[in-house]
Amino acid sequence: MTETWDDITEHVKAKWKEDTTPFERVYEVIEQTHEGQSAAEIADRALVSEPTARRHCKTLVNTGFAETDQDGQTTLYSRDSDRILMSRIRELRDEADRTELLDSIKEMKAEIRRYEDRYDVVSPEELAQQLDADETKGWDDLTAWRTTRQNLAVAQAALAYDEASHQLAA
């Protein structure tokens, strides 16, 4: 007998449900949620009842892991973007020393200057206005430029965080 994708999906869901608690599943769903979702949507993805999802979402909001927004009468839950950002900054600070951070910042700034020079624009947004839909290389560069800009901001924040931590400890 050949398994179908639906069979495999159901098996994976059953294994996930067997190996995790309802709270862990709601946590995992929220962790992957960029756009707000209702408790019903989270419940469906987390394989729990809606009241269970709502209860665990409220707990995650109270701990600062999740945040809420309103869409009419519906409460939407998503991961707290500030907390995710601070986690990335702390991780980078722990993984790289000051010299590595400075070298990375220098290289990312040089990469951004190369994009500016190549396209004779000062931002990815300006580049997007100039590109035709079929300019694959340009769109790929635009995506890479935006990513580099985001990574640069995180690296600079990690460096500033490191410096502030040292100043407060002194």
Secondary structure as GFF3:
##gff-version 3
##sequence-region A 1 170
A	DSSP	alpha_helix	5	19	.	.	.	ID=ss1
A	DSSP	alpha_helix	22	31	.	.	.	ID=ss2
A	DSSP	alpha_helix	39	46	.	.	.	ID=ss3
A	DSSP	alpha_helix	50	62	.	.	.	ID=ss4
A	DSSP	beta_strand	66	71	.	.	.	ID=ss5
A	DSSP	beta_strand	74	79	.	.	.	ID=ss6
A	DSSP	alpha_helix	81	95	.	.	.	ID=ss7
A	DSSP	alpha_helix	98	119	.	.	.	ID=ss8
A	DSSP	alpha_helix	124	130	.	.	.	ID=ss9
A	DSSP	alpha_helix	136	169	.	.	.	ID=ss10
###
